[in-house]
């Protein structure tokens, strides 16, 4: 298995950037499109555990668009073969001083493109 094939990694990095832009601009349609539409898709958030795309959709559609801007740090994207990748990043927000967020995503290539099948977001005290 090839790890971090440059072409595959570039594809996932582009999908990750698209996700990040959609997140901070509250582009719900794009956020929904980037998650796998499947009852097995899971997203653990700071205050919610979402099982299945229906729950993820409901969360995204109800979420306030205020205060979503953030700064990323130490992003690590790793690809395994041609169809599987992980994306890990830290983030900070001006509206959460003294805190650092952690985000992990599992990406899989499907016929329709790269999709998140599992995600986890947590917030801890900054060191």
C-alpha positions in Angstrom: 0.0 0.0 0.0 1.3 3.4 -0.9 1.0 6.0 1.8 0.7 9.7 0.9 0.7 9.3 -2.9 1.1 12.9 -4.0 -1.9 12.9 -6.4 -4.2 11.3 -3.9 -3.0 13.5 -1.1 -3.7 16.6 -3.2 -7.2 15.4 -3.8 -7.9 15.0 -0.1 -6.2 18.3 0.8 -8.6 20.0 -1.7 -11.6 18.2 -0.2 -10.4 19.3 3.3 -10.1 22.9 2.1 -13.5 22.8 0.6 -14.9 21.5 3.9 -13.1 24.2 5.9 -14.4 27.0 3.7 -18.0 25.6 3.9 -17.7 25.2 7.7 -16.6 28.8 8.4 -19.1 30.3 5.9 -21.9 28.0 7.1 -22.4 26.5 3.6 -24.7 23.8 4.8 -25.3 22.2 1.4 -21.6 21.7 0.8 -21.1 20.4 4.4 -23.9 17.9 3.9 -22.5 16.9 0.5 -19.0 16.2 1.9 -20.3 13.7 4.5 -21.3 10.2 3.3 -25.1 10.0 3.1 -25.4 6.8 5.1 -26.9 5.8 8.4 -23.4 4.5 9.5 -21.8 7.9 9.2 -20.9 9.2 12.6 -20.0 12.7 13.9 -19.1 13.3 17.5 -19.2 17.0 18.3 -18.3 19.2 21.2 -21.8 18.8 22.6 -23.5 16.1 20.5 -23.2 12.5 19.3 -24.6 12.2 15.8 -25.3 8.8 14.3 -26.3 8.8 10.7 -26.6 11.4 8.0 -30.1 12.4 9.1 -28.9 13.4 12.5 -25.9 15.2 11.0 -28.2 17.1 8.6 -30.5 18.2 11.5 -27.6 19.5 13.5 -26.1 21.4 10.6 -29.4 23.0 9.6 -30.1 24.1 13.2 -26.6 25.4 14.0 -26.1 29.1 14.4 -23.9 30.7 11.7 -22.4 33.1 14.2 -18.8 32.6 15.5 -17.7 29.8 13.1 -14.5 31.5 12.0 -11.4 29.7 13.2 -7.6 29.3 12.7 -6.2 25.9 11.9 -2.8 24.6 13.2 -0.8 21.4 12.8 -3.0 19.9 10.2 -1.9 16.4 9.2 -3.5 14.6 6.2 -2.4 11.1 5.5 -3.6 8.9 2.7 -3.5 5.1 2.6 -3.8 3.6 -0.8 -6.0 5.4 -3.3 -9.3 5.5 -1.4 -8.7 6.1 2.3 -7.4 9.1 4.3 -7.4 10.7 7.7 -7.3 14.5 8.4 -6.4 15.8 11.8 -6.2 19.4 12.8 -6.1 21.8 15.8 -8.1 25.0 15.7 -8.7 28.1 17.8 -11.5 30.6 17.8 -11.5 34.1 19.1 -14.8 33.4 20.9 -13.2 30.6 22.9 -10.0 32.1 24.4 -7.8 29.6 26.3 -9.3 26.7 24.4 -8.0 24.6 21.6 -10.2 22.5 19.4 -9.3 19.1 17.9 -10.9 17.7 14.8 -10.4 14.3 13.2 -12.0 13.1 10.0 -11.9 9.8 8.2 -12.3 10.2 4.4 -13.2 7.5 1.9 -13.3 7.8 -1.9 -16.6 6.8 -3.3 -17.8 6.9 -7.0 -19.2 10.4 -6.2 -15.9 11.6 -4.7 -14.2 11.9 -1.3 -16.6 11.8 1.7 -16.3 12.0 5.4 -17.5 8.8 7.1 -16.5 9.6 10.6 -15.6 12.8 12.4 -14.8 13.9 16.0 -14.5 17.4 17.3 -13.5 18.2 20.9 -12.4 21.2 22.8 -9.7 21.3 25.6 -7.9 23.9 27.6 -4.9 25.3 25.8 -1.6 24.3 27.2 
